[in-house]
């Protein structure tokens, strides 16, 4: 069987469809890898921001406690070992501790959401990759079918 222009066009067309489907699969995988990398960076940034917020809150507590001790001791002429002052400072530490816990909890929630997003991206990627492979297989099958159809019609003679 000699190759004529119609046969060559059919082979080239099928090859281009297969190559396009495979390129689409590769692009989907690359985009997913990039998206997952970006989510990883966001998670790290969220963790750093949370640590910074915790440090800031503890520093704020320490600074406020020093100011309050100075005000109570010098300005109000009260002994800083007074029970009511101890209770006041204990309450301030409790509030700060709750703030730090809230920051930790928020960070944990954000990290969980990022992990869920990563899983969703991976599932979508796998589905899109399989669809692209099926598209390549379909291109081969339809190309072969058209080849046989054209062959029986005598177009490749």
SEROPA-308655 format. One record per residue (C-alpha): x, y, z; residue in three letters. Coordinates in nm, 4 decimals, m for minus. Example, Ala and Ser with C-alpha at 12.3 -4.5 7.8 and 13.67 -1.06 7.14 Angstrom:
% SEROPA-308655
<c1:1.2300; c2:m0.4500; c3:0.7800; res:ALA> .
<c1:1.3670; c2:m0.1060; c3:0.7140; res:SER> .
***
This chain:
% SEROPA-308655
<c1:0.0000; c2:0.0000; c3:0.0000; res:UNK> .
<c1:0.1435; c2:0.3318; c3:m0.1079; res:UNK> .
<c1:0.1132; c2:0.6402; c3:0.1071; res:UNK> .
<c1:m0.0990; c2:0.9061; c3:m0.0577; res:UNK> .
<c1:m0.1709; c2:1.2590; c3:0.0690; res:UNK> .
<c1:m0.5024; c2:1.1606; c3:0.2298; res:UNK> .
<c1:m0.3389; c2:0.8794; c3:0.4273; res:UNK> .
<c1:m0.0572; c2:1.1065; c3:0.5397; res:UNK> .
<c1:m0.3076; c2:1.3756; c3:0.6415; res:UNK> .
<c1:m0.5049; c2:1.1177; c3:0.8399; res:UNK> .
<c1:m0.1926; c2:0.9944; c3:1.0221; res:UNK> .
<c1:m0.0709; c2:1.3480; c3:1.0929; res:UNK> .
<c1:m0.4153; c2:1.4569; c3:1.2167; res:UNK> .
<c1:m0.4393; c2:1.1617; c3:1.4522; res:UNK> .
<c1:m0.0851; c2:1.2222; c3:1.5755; res:UNK> .
<c1:m0.1615; c2:1.5882; c3:1.6435; res:UNK> .
<c1:m0.4740; c2:1.4986; c3:1.8405; res:UNK> .
<c1:m0.2762; c2:1.2498; c3:2.0491; res:UNK> .
<c1:0.0047; c2:1.5007; c3:2.1051; res:UNK> .
<c1:m0.2472; c2:1.7709; c3:2.1993; res:UNK> .
<c1:m0.4163; c2:1.5440; c3:2.4523; res:UNK> .
<c1:m0.0843; c2:1.4427; c3:2.6041; res:UNK> .
<c1:0.0268; c2:1.8061; c3:2.6199; res:UNK> .
<c1:m0.3001; c2:1.8927; c3:2.7935; res:UNK> .
<c1:m0.2354; c2:1.6173; c3:3.0492; res:UNK> .
<c1:0.1134; c2:1.7528; c3:3.1102; res:UNK> .
<c1:m0.0177; c2:2.1088; c3:3.1487; res:UNK> .
<c1:m0.2789; c2:1.9933; c3:3.4010; res:UNK> .
<c1:m0.0121; c2:1.8171; c3:3.6070; res:UNK> .
<c1:0.2206; c2:2.1186; c3:3.5944; res:UNK> .
<c1:m0.0556; c2:2.3574; c3:3.6997; res:UNK> .
<c1:m0.1528; c2:2.1296; c3:3.9873; res:UNK> .
<c1:0.2077; c2:2.1060; c3:4.1034; res:UNK> .
<c1:0.2305; c2:2.4855; c3:4.0970; res:UNK> .
<c1:m0.0986; c2:2.5257; c3:4.2864; res:UNK> .
<c1:0.0114; c2:2.2767; c3:4.5518; res:UNK> .
<c1:0.3469; c2:2.4537; c3:4.5844; res:UNK> .
<c1:0.1657; c2:2.7874; c3:4.6283; res:UNK> .
<c1:m0.0585; c2:2.6375; c3:4.8970; res:UNK> .
<c1:0.2525; c2:2.5079; c3:5.0736; res:UNK> .
<c1:0.4019; c2:2.8560; c3:5.0682; res:UNK> .
<c1:0.0765; c2:3.0042; c3:5.1980; res:UNK> .
<c1:0.0707; c2:2.7515; c3:5.4812; res:UNK> .
<c1:0.4272; c2:2.8410; c3:5.5777; res:UNK> .
<c1:0.3440; c2:3.2116; c3:5.5608; res:UNK> .
<c1:0.0340; c2:3.1591; c3:5.7767; res:UNK> .
<c1:0.2453; c2:2.9729; c3:6.0323; res:UNK> .
<c1:0.5038; c2:3.2523; c3:6.0395; res:UNK> .
<c1:0.2297; c2:3.5135; c3:6.0743; res:UNK> .
<c1:0.0768; c2:3.3186; c3:6.3631; res:UNK> .
<c1:0.4116; c2:3.2887; c3:6.5386; res:UNK> .
<c1:0.4667; c2:3.6615; c3:6.4914; res:UNK> .
<c1:0.1192; c2:3.7389; c3:6.6292; res:UNK> .
<c1:0.1858; c2:3.5162; c3:6.9320; res:UNK> .
<c1:0.5178; c2:3.6837; c3:7.0025; res:UNK> .
<c1:0.3547; c2:4.0240; c3:6.9596; res:UNK> .
<c1:0.0745; c2:3.9343; c3:7.2019; res:UNK> .
<c1:0.3150; c2:3.8020; c3:7.4667; res:UNK> .
<c1:0.5383; c2:4.1095; c3:7.4267; res:UNK> .
<c1:0.2323; c2:4.3293; c3:7.4624; res:UNK> .
<c1:0.1337; c2:4.1440; c3:7.7806; res:UNK> .
<c1:0.4831; c2:4.1835; c3:7.9269; res:UNK> .
<c1:0.4987; c2:4.5530; c3:7.8392; res:UNK> .
<c1:0.1525; c2:4.6183; c3:7.9820; res:UNK> .
<c1:0.2387; c2:4.4287; c3:8.2982; res:UNK> .
<c1:0.5517; c2:4.6408; c3:8.3501; res:UNK> .
<c1:0.3527; c2:4.9584; c3:8.2943; res:UNK> .
<c1:0.0770; c2:4.8448; c3:8.5283; res:UNK> .
<c1:0.3268; c2:4.7516; c3:8.7997; res:UNK> .
<c1:0.4938; c2:5.0905; c3:8.7695; res:UNK> .
<c1:0.1597; c2:5.2731; c3:8.7818; res:UNK> .
<c1:0.0293; c2:5.0716; c3:9.0760; res:UNK> .
<c1:0.3529; c2:5.0899; c3:9.2695; res:UNK> .
<c1:0.4513; c2:5.4502; c3:9.2124; res:UNK> .
<c1:0.1358; c2:5.6305; c3:9.1113; res:UNK> .
<c1:m0.1143; c2:5.4644; c3:9.3389; res:UNK> .
<c1:0.1250; c2:5.3814; c3:9.6201; res:UNK> .
<c1:0.0170; c2:5.0187; c3:9.6264; res:UNK> .
<c1:0.2298; c2:4.7180; c3:9.6962; res:UNK> .
<c1:0.2607; c2:4.5011; c3:9.3834; res:UNK> .
<c1:0.2271; c2:4.1908; c3:9.5985; res:UNK> .
<c1:m0.1318; c2:4.2934; c3:9.6855; res:UNK> .
<c1:m0.3853; c2:4.0113; c3:9.6260; res:UNK> .
<c1:m0.6092; c2:4.2217; c3:9.4039; res:UNK> .
<c1:m0.3100; c2:4.3162; c3:9.1883; res:UNK> .
<c1:m0.2032; c2:3.9532; c3:9.1669; res:UNK> .
<c1:m0.5562; c2:3.8648; c3:9.0582; res:UNK> .
<c1:m0.5515; c2:4.1466; c3:8.8022; res:UNK> .
<c1:m0.2194; c2:4.0303; c3:8.6558; res:UNK> .
<c1:m0.3336; c2:3.6674; c3:8.6580; res:UNK> .
<c1:m0.6463; c2:3.7670; c3:8.4643; res:UNK> .
<c1:m0.4345; c2:3.9582; c3:8.2127; res:UNK> .
<c1:m0.2115; c2:3.6507; c3:8.1620; res:UNK> .
<c1:m0.5218; c2:3.4338; c3:8.1223; res:UNK> .
<c1:m0.6601; c2:3.6666; c3:7.8547; res:UNK> .
<c1:m0.3264; c2:3.6702; c3:7.6733; res:UNK> .
<c1:m0.3096; c2:3.2906; c3:7.6923; res:UNK> .
<c1:m0.6565; c2:3.2679; c3:7.5385; res:UNK> .
<c1:m0.5479; c2:3.5058; c3:7.2628; res:UNK> .
<c1:m0.2424; c2:3.2908; c3:7.1868; res:UNK> .
<c1:m0.4603; c2:2.9769; c3:7.1853; res:UNK> .
<c1:m0.7021; c2:3.1458; c3:6.9455; res:UNK> .
<c1:m0.4124; c2:3.2294; c3:6.7147; res:UNK> .
<c1:m0.2951; c2:2.8656; c3:6.7303; res:UNK> .
<c1:m0.6443; c2:2.7357; c3:6.6593; res:UNK> .
<c1:m0.6922; c2:2.9711; c3:6.3662; res:UNK> .
<c1:m0.3588; c2:2.8624; c3:6.2214; res:UNK> .
<c1:m0.4508; c2:2.4963; c3:6.2600; res:UNK> .
<c1:m0.7821; c2:2.5567; c3:6.0824; res:UNK> .
<c1:m0.6090; c2:2.7415; c3:5.7976; res:UNK> .
<c1:m0.3553; c2:2.4595; c3:5.7600; res:UNK> .
<c1:m0.6355; c2:2.2011; c3:5.7536; res:UNK> .
<c1:m0.8151; c2:2.3994; c3:5.4848; res:UNK> .
<c1:m0.4952; c2:2.4175; c3:5.2798; res:UNK> .
<c1:m0.4510; c2:2.0398; c3:5.3119; res:UNK> .
<c1:m0.8092; c2:1.9869; c3:5.1958; res:UNK> .
<c1:m0.7436; c2:2.2160; c3:4.9000; res:UNK> .
<c1:m0.4279; c2:2.0214; c3:4.8154; res:UNK> .
<c1:m0.6229; c2:1.6950; c3:4.8205; res:UNK> .
<c1:m0.8939; c2:1.8436; c3:4.5989; res:UNK> .
<c1:m0.6342; c2:1.9686; c3:4.3510; res:UNK> .
<c1:m0.4722; c2:1.6251; c3:4.3417; res:UNK> .
<c1:m0.8094; c2:1.4565; c3:4.2755; res:UNK> .
<c1:m0.8988; c2:1.7087; c3:4.0047; res:UNK> .
<c1:m0.5566; c2:1.6636; c3:3.8492; res:UNK> .
<c1:m0.5900; c2:1.2873; c3:3.8412; res:UNK> .
<c1:m0.9340; c2:1.3142; c3:3.6799; res:UNK> .
<c1:m0.8152; c2:1.5656; c3:3.4206; res:UNK> .
<c1:m0.5073; c2:1.3557; c3:3.3461; res:UNK> .
<c1:m0.7198; c2:1.0462; c3:3.2936; res:UNK> .
<c1:m0.9568; c2:1.2449; c3:3.0705; res:UNK> .
<c1:m0.6615; c2:1.3630; c3:2.8613; res:UNK> .
<c1:m0.5318; c2:1.0071; c3:2.8269; res:UNK> .
<c1:m0.8777; c2:0.8921; c3:2.7253; res:UNK> .
<c1:m0.8817; c2:1.1750; c3:2.4717; res:UNK> .
<c1:m0.5538; c2:1.0480; c3:2.3282; res:UNK> .
<c1:m0.6897; c2:0.6930; c3:2.3132; res:UNK> .
<c1:m1.0073; c2:0.8176; c3:2.1478; res:UNK> .
<c1:m0.8018; c2:1.0075; c3:1.8897; res:UNK> .
<c1:m0.6124; c2:0.6900; c3:1.8011; res:UNK> .
<c1:m0.9299; c2:0.4840; c3:1.7822; res:UNK> .
<c1:m1.1191; c2:0.7391; c3:1.5720; res:UNK> .
<c1:m0.8167; c2:0.7904; c3:1.3507; res:UNK> .
<c1:m0.7930; c2:0.4193; c3:1.2898; res:UNK> .
<c1:m1.1672; c2:0.4016; c3:1.2241; res:UNK> .
<c1:m1.1485; c2:0.6854; c3:0.9690; res:UNK> .
<c1:m0.8467; c2:0.5198; c3:0.8091; res:UNK> .
<c1:m1.0407; c2:0.1964; c3:0.7657; res:UNK> .
<c1:m1.3470; c2:0.3859; c3:0.6440; res:UNK> .
<c1:m1.1469; c2:0.5809; c3:0.3882; res:UNK> .
<c1:m0.9634; c2:0.2651; c3:0.2841; res:UNK> .
<c1:m1.2903; c2:0.0869; c3:0.2073; res:UNK> .
<c1:m1.4164; c2:0.3957; c3:0.0209; res:UNK> .
<c1:m1.1045; c2:0.3792; c3:m0.1959; res:UNK> .
<c1:m0.9717; c2:0.7190; c3:m0.0912; res:UNK> .
<c1:m0.6266; c2:0.5809; c3:m0.0141; res:UNK> .
<c1:m0.5877; c2:0.4004; c3:m0.3479; res:UNK> .
***
